[in-house]
Amino acid sequence: MSDFLSTIAAGLMSTLNLSIPRTVNGKAVSVPVLGGVKVGVSGEKWMSGVLTEIFRYADGGIFYDVGINLGQTLIKVKTLAPDMKYVGFEPNPSCVAYLDALVSSNRWKNIKVVPAGLSDSDGVVPLYGSDGTDPESTIVAELRSEGQKTVKFVPVFRHESIEGVVLDGRVSVLKIDVEGAELEVVRSLQGLIERDRPVIIMEVLPNRQENELKARRSKEMVGMISGFGYSFYRIMKTEADTYRGIAPVSDVGDYTDSVMKDHVFVPTEQVDAIGKVLTVLAG
C-alpha cells in the first residue's frame, strides 16, 4: 500500500503547482513546485559557509552566477545578502521558467536572470542532458555523459555582446558552474575578470585519464586564470558537506575525487586581505 500511495503522490506532484515553505540560512524561503520540478535547498551546504566569508570581504558589488540551473546558489545569495545585486545566466528554458517562479514567489529584488549561456562566440548550440532540468547538462558534446542526449537548442553569447544590457556596476563575486564549458566562459569573461578582479568560485570537474580532451581544456582554462594573476584555493568540506575553509592548491582539475572539484580563485594582490576574512587552511 505504501508503494501504491507513493506512486499516487508522485503522480500528483508532477501535475500540481504549489509552494513549500523552507528555511535557509535562518531565512524563510518559498520553494515552488512546478509540474514536479523543485529546487533542492539542502544540497551544497558548504556554499553557505564560503559565501558568508566572501561576503564579509566582497561587500557590495554584483554577484555574477554563470550556470544558475534551478537557483541553488541564488537562494543562498539572497538569504545571506538580500540587497546584493545578482545577475545570473541560464540557457535552459525549463530552468528559466522555474527561476521566474522562484524569484516572484519570494519577491526578491535586484535580480536579473539572463536566458542564455556565455561562450566565446554568439549562436545557438545543442544542450545535452538526461532530462529537462538536468544539473549536469553541458553544451560540450565531447564531454556529455552516457544517457545525455540533446535536450534543447539554446542561445549563447560572448559577454561583450550583452554586457551593456545586463551589467550596471562592478562584479565582486563570480561563480562558474557550467559542467565542462569553463574554458569558453573564461574566454568570454576575460575582459571583466581583468577589469573587476572578482573573487571566483568555480567547479572544475576532475580530469579523467582516459579523456585527453577534458584534461587539455582544463589545463588551458587554469593557465588563463593564472595568467590573469590569480591564486588557487580548494574549498575544503566536512563529511557532512559543510564548509571547513579553503586551502592553497596547484592541482586544479588534476584529481579523481569529485569532492575536490570546488574552488575559490583569488586575485593575487588581494590574497593577504582576503586571508584575514576567509578561513585559510594549510595546503
Stockholm file with secondary structure:
# STOCKHOLM 1.0

chainA/1-283         MSDFLSTIAAGLMSTLNLSIPRTVNGKAVSVPVLGGVKVGVSGEKWMSGVLTEIFRYADGGIFYDVGINLGQTLIKVKTLAPDMKYVGFEPNPSCVAYLDALVSSNRWKNIKVVPAGLSDSDGVVPLYGSDGTDPESTIVAELRSEGQKTVKFVPVFRHESIEGVVLDGRVSVLKIDVEGAELEVVRSLQGLIERDRPVIIMEVLPNRQENELKARRSKEMVGMISGFGYSFYRIMKTEADTYRGIAPVSDVGDYTDSVMKDHVFVPTEQVDAIGKVLTVLAG
#=GR chainA/1-283 SS CHHHHHHHHHHHHTTCEEEEEEEETTEEEEEEEETTBCCCSSSCHHHHHHHHHHHHHSCSSEEEEECCTTTHHHHHHHHHCTTSEEEEECCCHHHHHHHHHHHHHHTCCSEEEESSEECSSCEEEEEEESSTTCTTCBSCGGGCCTTCEEEEEEEEECHHHHHHHHCCSCEEEEEECCTTCHHHHHHHTHHHHHHHCCEEEEECCCCCTTCHHHHHHHHHHHHHHHHTTEEEEEEEECTTSCEEEEEECSCTTCCSCGGGCEEEEEEGGGHHHHTTTSCBCCC
#=GC SS_cons         CHHHHHHHHHHHHTTCEEEEEEEETTEEEEEEEETTBCCCSSSCHHHHHHHHHHHHHSCSSEEEEECCTTTHHHHHHHHHCTTSEEEEECCCHHHHHHHHHHHHHHTCCSEEEESSEECSSCEEEEEEESSTTCTTCBSCGGGCCTTCEEEEEEEEECHHHHHHHHCCSCEEEEEECCTTCHHHHHHHTHHHHHHHCCEEEEECCCCCTTCHHHHHHHHHHHHHHHHTTEEEEEEEECTTSCEEEEEECSCTTCCSCGGGCEEEEEEGGGHHHHTTTSCBCCC
//
